[in-house]
Amino acid sequence: MNAAARRLELRGIFERQEFADLATLKKRLKASESTLRRDLMALEREGVLKRVHGGALAAPGREPAYDFAWQSERMAEAKARIARATAGLVEDGQAVILDGGSTVAAVARELASRSLHVLTNSLPIAELLQHARGVELTLTGGTFDPRLGALLGPLTEHSLAAVAADVLVMGIGGATEGGFTNNNALVVGSERKMIEVSRLVVIVADHTKFGRAGLFPLAPLAAAHVVVCDSGLEPRHQEMLRAQGIRLILA
């Protein structure tokens, strides 16, 4: 396959998905790593993608990487299993922070019949819980991001600084040995504050989030007490988490 054909194929890949790792691209395109790196560099200059550790991300605006509705459909079955397992970690009467994102929204659906105090910066999650009789629901302040369906920024962080939670259920953009990451600086600011005010930090993410790094550092792996993932998580990533003393639940 010549360079033009490879780059056309790569364009198609990043129009259909948010992230692709080098190992998968090498196998799919039957190209060397050095050749692929040159292709990715060329496509990055054209604004098609953003190179990150281990692979590349589709450039914002070319693919719905941050879109809540699109993310809700992605890995839906795995997210449902993750949500059921996560709900079992929450006790009635607890104060729970629910971060934005489609996997956390799946957890919110499982918690809708429970008796809880819930604080969230996610409008889709607030809509899910608005008629839940046993849930005392509080929204943070902040600036609304319509792509994410989330309230973000200094007002959000100020709201979070004023509370203390029993449990935080939080999504991530990526996880490597270097720690958890995300792809939006404002999201990272809010999530750091959520971690700071919560006694139990539960990370929920499907296996595709591991072994990849988002654009912005969020927290070291040891900031999480529990990680709930689907059974597709590779053994090396399981060991990476357990080496940090994290309880790993595979749903």
N, C-alpha and C positions, 0 to 999 in steps of 0.2 A: 504494500500500500504506500503510495507516494505522500509527500507532505500535504498537498492540497486535500487529498482524500481523507487523511487522518484528521486534519483540522476541521473538515466538514463533519466527520463523525463525532468529534469532540464537541462541536457546537450543538449537535443534536442531543448528546448526552446531557449537557448542562442546561439545555432547554427543558429537559424532562425531569431532572433531579437536582437537588440542592448541592450535594457533595459527592465526589468520587475520589477514591484513594488511588495512589500510584500503582499498587500491586494489581488492583482490578483492571485499571486502564492498560497496563502492560499485557495482561492476559487477553483482554478483549481486542486490542488493536495489534497484538503480536509485534510490539515495538520495544526497543530498549529503553531503559530509564532515562538515559541521556537524551535520546531522541524525543521522548515525551516531555521532558523538562523544557526543551527548546520550543516544542509546540505550545505548551502551556504558557511560556513566557510571551510568545507571539500573540496568543489569544488574550492574555492579560492586558497587553498594550492596546488591544482593540476594545477593551472593556467588556469582554464576554464573560470573564471569570476573575476570581481573586485567588492567587496561590497561597496556600496555608501549609502548615506542617503536615506532611504525609499525603498531600493531594491538592485539591482545589475546590473552592466554593463558587457556585453560580453568582454572577454579579447582581447586586440588588437592582430591581427594575426589569431584569431580563427573565426572571423566574420567580414564582411566588414563594421564596424562601421564608419570608417573614409573615405570610398571609395566614391568619388564624383558620379560615375556612378550609384552605388547602391542607394545612398541617393536620386538621381534624380527620381528614380522610386517609392520611398517610399512616401506615402501620396500625390501622384501626383495631384489628383483633388483638395484637400484642398490647396495645394501650389499654384495652378493656381488661385483659388479664392483670396487667400491672396495677390498674385501678382497684380491682377487687382485693388484691394482696395488700395494697397500701391502706385501704379502708380498715383492714383488720388491725392496723397499728394504732388507730385512733380510738380513744375511749370516750364514751358519752360524758358530756359536761366539760370537755376540754376546750381551751382556746386554741384555735387553729388558724395559721396564716396559709392561705392558698395563693401561690404565685400565679402569674398568667401562663398561658400556653395550653395547647390541646391535650397533653397528657395529664396535666393537673386538672383540666376541665373534666376529663373522664373520671378522675378521683372524686370531684365535686358531685357528679351524678350518683356515685356510690354512697356519698355521705348525706344525700338530700333527705333521707328518712330518719336521720339521727338527731340527737339533742346536743347541739354544739354552739359555741361562739365562733363565728368565722369572720376573719378580716381578709379582704382581698383587694388587689388593685386591678382586677380583671372584670370588665363589664360582661363578657359572655358568662363568666362564672356567677356573677351577681344575678344575671337573668335566670340561670339554672336554679338558683337557690331562692329566688324572690318569693315563691309560694310555699317554701318548705317550712312547715309550722314549727318544727322543733329547732330551727336554726335562727339564732340571733345574728343578723348580718350587718357588717360594717364595711363601708368602702373607704379606701384612702382618698385623699385629695390628689391633685396632680394634673398634668397636661395629658390629654387623651391622644394616643397614637392609634389611628383607625386600622392600620395594617395588623397590629398586634391585638387590638381590642383592649389595650391596657392603659392605665394611668401611670405616668412616669415623671421623673424630674425632682427638683428640690422639695416641692410640696409633698410629694409621695414619701420621700425619705424623712421629712419632718414628722409626718403622721406616724410612720413606723417607729421612729425614735421614742414615741410617747407610750408604747405598749410593751407588754411581755406576753409571749405565747408559749403554750405547752409544746406545740408541734408546728413545724414548718414543712409544707409539701411544696417542693420546688423542682422545676425543670431546668435543663441545661442546654447549651448549644453544642458542647463537646467536652471530652474528658481524655486526658493523657496523663502520663506520669508527672507532668508539670502542674497538673491541677485541673479544676473545672474552668470552663470558659463560656462566653456567649458572644453574640454577634452584634450587640447594640450597647453602646456605652451607657445609656440611660437605664437600660434594663439591669446592667451590672451594678450600677449604683444602688438601685432599689433592692436587688437581691442581696448585696452585701449587708445592707441594713437589716433585712429579714433574718439573715443568719445570726447577726449580732444580738437580736432580741428574742431568739427562740431557744428553748431548752433541748429539744430534739429536732435534728435536721434530717429530713428524709428527701433524698434525691430520687426522682422518678424519670426514667429515660429508657427508650428502646435501644437495642444493641448497636444501631447504626451511629449513635452519638459517641461511641467509644473508639479511641485510637485516632481521633481527629481533634484539631484545635480550632476554636472560634477565634474571632479577631481580638477579643479583649479578655484578659485574665480576670477570673471571678474570685476563686478561692482555692487553697490547697485541698487535695483530696481528703485530708484529715479533718476538714471542716464538717464533713458529713458523718452522721452516726449510722445511717442506714441508706443503702442504695437498693431500689427495686427496679429490676430489669426483666426483659423476656429471656427465654431459654436459649436464644440465639447468641448470647454474649460469649465471645471467645474465651477459652481457658486462660490465656495470658492476661486478658483484661480482668477476669475474675480474681486471679492471683494478685494483680496490681492493686485491686481494692482491698482484698483481705490482708495484704501486707501492711496496710495502713490502719488495721484494726477496725475496719468498717464491716458492719453486718450486711451481708449480701443476700437478697431474696430474689430468686429466679421464678418468675410466674409463667 
